[in-house]
């Protein structure tokens, strides 16, 4: 991926397993010089639930405002 883009969004489930996976994936990206952005779906538990309850416009707004994931 790093050869194709430096614009990466991490959007995993909002539970503990998703948060741990996000930390692990973020560390991998940082080792290769990519700083991902954090895409949260709270209060929903996952992307599907978020889209069903909030809609695609809300998702687009979250993409635009996503902060960098930094340890």
C-alpha positions in Angstrom: 0.0 0.0 0.0 2.7 2.5 0.8 3.9 2.4 -2.8 0.4 3.4 -3.9 -0.6 6.0 -1.4 0.2 7.6 2.0 -3.5 8.4 2.5 -4.7 5.5 4.8 -7.7 5.4 7.0 -8.0 2.9 9.8 -11.7 2.1 10.6 -12.2 -1.0 12.7 -14.9 -2.1 15.1 -15.3 0.0 18.2 -14.9 -2.9 20.6 -11.7 -3.8 22.5 -10.5 -6.2 19.8 -10.9 -3.6 17.2 -9.0 -1.0 19.2 -6.2 -3.5 19.9 -6.0 -4.4 16.2 -5.9 -0.7 15.3 -2.9 -0.1 17.6 -1.1 -3.0 16.0 -1.9 -2.0 12.4 -1.0 1.6 13.2 2.4 0.6 14.5 3.1 -1.4 11.3 2.2 1.6 9.1 4.3 3.9 11.2 7.4 1.6 10.8 7.1 2.2 7.0 6.5 5.9 7.3 2.8 6.1 6.8 0.6 8.0 9.3 -2.9 6.6 9.1 -6.0 8.6 10.0 -8.5 7.3 12.6 -12.0 6.6 11.4 -14.3 5.9 14.4 -17.9 4.6 14.2 -18.9 5.3 17.8 -21.6 5.1 19.1 -22.1 2.3 16.5 -20.1 -0.8 17.1 -19.0 -1.3 13.5 -19.0 0.3 10.0 -22.2 -1.5 8.9 -24.2 -0.4 11.9 -22.9 3.1 11.5 -24.0 3.3 7.9 -27.4 1.9 8.6 -28.0 4.3 11.5 -26.2 7.5 10.3 -25.9 7.2 6.5 -23.2 7.8 4.0 -23.2 11.6 4.4 -22.2 11.2 8.0 -19.5 8.7 7.0 -18.1 11.3 4.4 -18.0 13.9 7.2 -16.1 11.6 9.4 -13.6 10.8 6.6 -13.0 14.6 6.1 -12.4 15.2 9.8 -10.5 12.1 10.7 -7.4 12.8 12.9 -4.1 11.1 12.5 -3.6 8.0 14.6 -0.6 8.7 16.8 0.7 6.7 19.7 
